């Protein structure tokens, strides 16, 4: 496959929300806040929700970066394969014409 004809698939990565994207410390803190009196909870809930949103965003960014790096590595491997094939073809043609 020639690089000129190859194009990476244009598929948006699927990102789902799971507990894995939240550090266990944040989950434990949220649970601990839920056991506090209402006055304390009302002050801390917005803060912990903000921290959880930030953690979710970081997780998504890291997932996208990891996927992009994997695509780059695949593209690089394809380019290396194409380069080697081109070199072999060039050498075969050189031998054929007597250079």
C-alpha atoms as an extended CHARMM CRD file, in Angstrom:
* protein
*
        99  EXT
         1         1  UNK       CA              0.0000000000        0.0000000000        0.0000000000  PROA      1               0.0000000000
         2         2  UNK       CA              1.4080000000        3.3210000000       -1.0170000000  PROA      2               0.0000000000
         3         3  UNK       CA              1.4100000000        6.2310000000        1.3880000000  PROA      3               0.0000000000
         4         4  UNK       CA             -0.1360000000        8.3510000000       -1.3270000000  PROA      4               0.0000000000
         5         5  UNK       CA             -3.2660000000        6.1900000000       -1.2120000000  PROA      5               0.0000000000
         6         6  UNK       CA             -3.3430000000        5.5750000000        2.5270000000  PROA      6               0.0000000000
         7         7  UNK       CA             -5.3800000000        7.7830000000        4.7950000000  PROA      7               0.0000000000
         8         8  UNK       CA             -6.0760000000        7.2150000000        8.4440000000  PROA      8               0.0000000000
         9         9  UNK       CA             -9.7140000000        6.5840000000        9.3080000000  PROA      9               0.0000000000
        10        10  UNK       CA            -11.5810000000        9.7090000000       10.3490000000  PROA      10              0.0000000000
        11        11  UNK       CA            -13.5220000000        8.2410000000       13.2420000000  PROA      11              0.0000000000
        12        12  UNK       CA            -14.2570000000       10.2210000000       16.3660000000  PROA      12              0.0000000000
        13        13  UNK       CA            -13.0210000000        8.2910000000       19.4020000000  PROA      13              0.0000000000
        14        14  UNK       CA            -15.7260000000        6.9800000000       21.6780000000  PROA      14              0.0000000000
        15        15  UNK       CA            -15.2870000000        8.3490000000       25.1750000000  PROA      15              0.0000000000
        16        16  UNK       CA            -17.5280000000        6.9610000000       27.8710000000  PROA      16              0.0000000000
        17        17  UNK       CA            -17.8020000000        8.0670000000       31.4550000000  PROA      17              0.0000000000
        18        18  UNK       CA            -16.6430000000        5.4380000000       33.9320000000  PROA      18              0.0000000000
        19        19  UNK       CA            -15.3860000000        5.4000000000       37.4900000000  PROA      19              0.0000000000
        20        20  UNK       CA            -11.9410000000        4.5590000000       36.0830000000  PROA      20              0.0000000000
        21        21  UNK       CA            -11.5100000000        8.1570000000       34.9820000000  PROA      21              0.0000000000
        22        22  UNK       CA            -11.7660000000        9.3990000000       38.5660000000  PROA      22              0.0000000000
        23        23  UNK       CA             -8.9360000000        8.9150000000       41.0510000000  PROA      23              0.0000000000
        24        24  UNK       CA            -10.0320000000        6.7320000000       43.9520000000  PROA      24              0.0000000000
        25        25  UNK       CA             -9.0560000000        9.5260000000       46.3460000000  PROA      25              0.0000000000
        26        26  UNK       CA            -11.6200000000       11.8590000000       44.7630000000  PROA      26              0.0000000000
        27        27  UNK       CA            -14.3320000000        9.2260000000       44.9240000000  PROA      27              0.0000000000
        28        28  UNK       CA            -13.5060000000        8.5850000000       48.5910000000  PROA      28              0.0000000000
        29        29  UNK       CA            -13.5390000000       12.3260000000       49.2920000000  PROA      29              0.0000000000
        30        30  UNK       CA            -16.9380000000       12.7230000000       47.6120000000  PROA      30              0.0000000000
        31        31  UNK       CA            -18.3180000000        9.8470000000       49.6880000000  PROA      31              0.0000000000
        32        32  UNK       CA            -16.8830000000       11.3960000000       52.8350000000  PROA      32              0.0000000000
        33        33  UNK       CA            -18.3990000000       14.7770000000       51.9900000000  PROA      33              0.0000000000
        34        34  UNK       CA            -21.7920000000       13.1060000000       51.5490000000  PROA      34              0.0000000000
        35        35  UNK       CA            -21.6530000000       12.0060000000       55.2020000000  PROA      35              0.0000000000
        36        36  UNK       CA            -21.1560000000       15.5830000000       56.4210000000  PROA      36              0.0000000000
        37        37  UNK       CA            -23.9380000000       17.8730000000       57.6600000000  PROA      37              0.0000000000
        38        38  UNK       CA            -25.9350000000       19.7410000000       54.9990000000  PROA      38              0.0000000000
        39        39  UNK       CA            -24.2170000000       23.0680000000       55.7000000000  PROA      39              0.0000000000
        40        40  UNK       CA            -20.7830000000       21.5510000000       55.1020000000  PROA      40              0.0000000000
        41        41  UNK       CA            -22.0080000000       19.5960000000       52.0680000000  PROA      41              0.0000000000
        42        42  UNK       CA            -23.4420000000       22.7280000000       50.4720000000  PROA      42              0.0000000000
        43        43  UNK       CA            -20.0120000000       24.3850000000       50.6170000000  PROA      43              0.0000000000
        44        44  UNK       CA            -17.9510000000       21.3830000000       49.5510000000  PROA      44              0.0000000000
        45        45  UNK       CA            -20.1930000000       19.7860000000       46.9040000000  PROA      45              0.0000000000
        46        46  UNK       CA            -19.4450000000       22.4070000000       44.2150000000  PROA      46              0.0000000000
        47        47  UNK       CA            -15.7250000000       22.0780000000       44.8990000000  PROA      47              0.0000000000
        48        48  UNK       CA            -15.6620000000       18.2880000000       44.6430000000  PROA      48              0.0000000000
        49        49  UNK       CA            -17.8670000000       18.3740000000       41.5420000000  PROA      49              0.0000000000
        50        50  UNK       CA            -15.3890000000       20.7890000000       39.9540000000  PROA      50              0.0000000000
        51        51  UNK       CA            -12.5030000000       18.5140000000       40.8590000000  PROA      51              0.0000000000
        52        52  UNK       CA            -14.3570000000       15.5050000000       39.3850000000  PROA      52              0.0000000000
        53        53  UNK       CA            -15.0700000000       17.4180000000       36.1570000000  PROA      53              0.0000000000
        54        54  UNK       CA            -11.4030000000       18.3710000000       35.9340000000  PROA      54              0.0000000000
        55        55  UNK       CA            -10.3780000000       14.7350000000       36.4450000000  PROA      55              0.0000000000
        56        56  UNK       CA            -12.8500000000       13.6300000000       33.7610000000  PROA      56              0.0000000000
        57        57  UNK       CA            -11.4510000000       16.2230000000       31.3410000000  PROA      57              0.0000000000
        58        58  UNK       CA             -7.8640000000       15.1460000000       32.0520000000  PROA      58              0.0000000000
        59        59  UNK       CA             -8.8220000000       11.5060000000       31.4830000000  PROA      59              0.0000000000
        60        60  UNK       CA            -10.4280000000       12.3370000000       28.1350000000  PROA      60              0.0000000000
        61        61  UNK       CA             -7.4350000000       14.3860000000       27.0230000000  PROA      61              0.0000000000
        62        62  UNK       CA             -5.0350000000       11.6020000000       27.9670000000  PROA      62              0.0000000000
        63        63  UNK       CA             -7.1890000000        9.0350000000       26.1530000000  PROA      63              0.0000000000
        64        64  UNK       CA             -7.2620000000       11.1760000000       23.0070000000  PROA      64              0.0000000000
        65        65  UNK       CA             -3.5000000000       11.7710000000       23.2140000000  PROA      65              0.0000000000
        66        66  UNK       CA             -2.8470000000        8.0480000000       23.6910000000  PROA      66              0.0000000000
        67        67  UNK       CA             -5.0610000000        7.1940000000       20.6990000000  PROA      67              0.0000000000
        68        68  UNK       CA             -3.3660000000        9.8400000000       18.5480000000  PROA      68              0.0000000000
        69        69  UNK       CA              0.0560000000        8.5120000000       19.5080000000  PROA      69              0.0000000000
        70        70  UNK       CA             -0.9950000000        4.9840000000       18.5810000000  PROA      70              0.0000000000
        71        71  UNK       CA             -2.2790000000        6.2130000000       15.1950000000  PROA      71              0.0000000000
        72        72  UNK       CA              1.0040000000        8.0740000000       14.6640000000  PROA      72              0.0000000000
        73        73  UNK       CA              2.9940000000        4.9330000000       15.4370000000  PROA      73              0.0000000000
        74        74  UNK       CA              0.8760000000        2.9270000000       13.0040000000  PROA      74              0.0000000000
        75        75  UNK       CA              1.3010000000        5.5800000000       10.3010000000  PROA      75              0.0000000000
        76        76  UNK       CA              5.0470000000        5.6360000000       10.9370000000  PROA      76              0.0000000000
        77        77  UNK       CA              5.2600000000        1.8500000000       10.6070000000  PROA      77              0.0000000000
        78        78  UNK       CA              3.3330000000        2.0320000000        7.3300000000  PROA      78              0.0000000000
        79        79  UNK       CA              5.6500000000        4.7820000000        6.0760000000  PROA      79              0.0000000000
        80        80  UNK       CA              8.7110000000        2.7040000000        6.9840000000  PROA      80              0.0000000000
        81        81  UNK       CA              7.2450000000       -0.3050000000        5.1820000000  PROA      81              0.0000000000
        82        82  UNK       CA              6.4860000000        1.8290000000        2.1140000000  PROA      82              0.0000000000
        83        83  UNK       CA             10.0010000000        3.2890000000        2.1570000000  PROA      83              0.0000000000
        84        84  UNK       CA             11.5820000000       -0.1650000000        2.3020000000  PROA      84              0.0000000000
        85        85  UNK       CA              9.4000000000       -1.3690000000       -0.5900000000  PROA      85              0.0000000000
        86        86  UNK       CA             10.3570000000        1.6930000000       -2.6330000000  PROA      86              0.0000000000
        87        87  UNK       CA             14.0540000000        1.0920000000       -1.9430000000  PROA      87              0.0000000000
        88        88  UNK       CA             13.7490000000       -2.5550000000       -2.9900000000  PROA      88              0.0000000000
        89        89  UNK       CA             11.9750000000       -1.5300000000       -6.1880000000  PROA      89              0.0000000000
        90        90  UNK       CA             14.6400000000        1.1000000000       -6.9290000000  PROA      90              0.0000000000
        91        91  UNK       CA             17.4720000000       -1.3970000000       -6.3880000000  PROA      91              0.0000000000
        92        92  UNK       CA             15.7330000000       -3.9600000000       -8.5970000000  PROA      92              0.0000000000
        93        93  UNK       CA             15.3330000000       -1.3890000000      -11.3690000000  PROA      93              0.0000000000
        94        94  UNK       CA             18.9900000000       -0.2970000000      -11.0070000000  PROA      94              0.0000000000
        95        95  UNK       CA             20.0910000000       -3.9140000000      -11.4110000000  PROA      95              0.0000000000
        96        96  UNK       CA             17.7780000000       -4.3620000000      -14.3600000000  PROA      96              0.0000000000
        97        97  UNK       CA             19.1770000000       -1.3500000000      -16.2800000000  PROA      97              0.0000000000
        98        98  UNK       CA             22.7530000000       -2.2030000000      -15.3290000000  PROA      98              0.0000000000
        99        99  UNK       CA             23.7170000000        0.5400000000      -12.8520000000  PROA      99              0.0000000000
